[in-house]
Amino acid sequence: MTKLTIFLAITGIVSYFLGGMNGAIIASMNIFNRDVRNFGSGNAGLTNFTRTFGGKGVVLVLIVDIIKTIAAVMVGHWLLGMVGFPTIGKLFAGFCAMLGHVYPIYYRFHGGKAVLCAGTLVWLIDWRVALMCWAIFLIVVVFTKYVSLGAISGTVFFPIGLWAFGYSGLEGFLGLLCALLLVFAHRENIKRLRSGTESKLNLGGKPKNR
């Protein structure tokens, strides 16, 4: 086995297990003694957590999901950087962390949708691409009130932004894998969006449906 293969394997395994540490599940179980996946949409993510439990515990969710992504990306950057592929390492680690978040072995492969992971990853890759992704996310959410549609729209721009700013084809491809994973994780939301039954963002009370 080459050093590159070994470092890829280590990065993938470490990042997957880091990604599996779900902030919404940890916060709901430790603060409320309830599993967020048993309420609302059943998703172990920040939106469902907030709709179910309110603002208490949100900071813990953010800390866990952001820090684990940063840690994974740092591992990938360090290991793959030693063989000349630091950005590839960061993107591959980010993808594996997202995969761990969506399909965590700790929680019987029933996790969240990796929105916070993706949102953190883009900043760790390129602030210009991140600004574009987050701007698209915020614009879509403000005008439609659909967090899921905003997340999908913002993340889909990720590989496009990478290619637009001169990153390699492989780097863009890894960005595309991240986007495809997030879109696949939102497949039920996409069905509800098409049928008009997706819950809208409503900071003042119960979620509204169209």
Protein Blocks (a to p, Z undefined) as FASTA:
>chain_A
ZZklmmmmmmmmmmmmmmmmcfklmmmmmmnopafklgcjlpacfklmmmmnomnoklmm
mmmmmmmmmmmmmmmmmmmmmnopamlmmmmmmmmmmmmmmmcfkloopaceolmmmmmm
mmmmomklmmmmmmmmmmmmmmnopaklmmmmmmmmmmmmmmmnopafklmmmmmmmmmm
mmmmmmmmmmmmmnopaccddfkbccddZZ
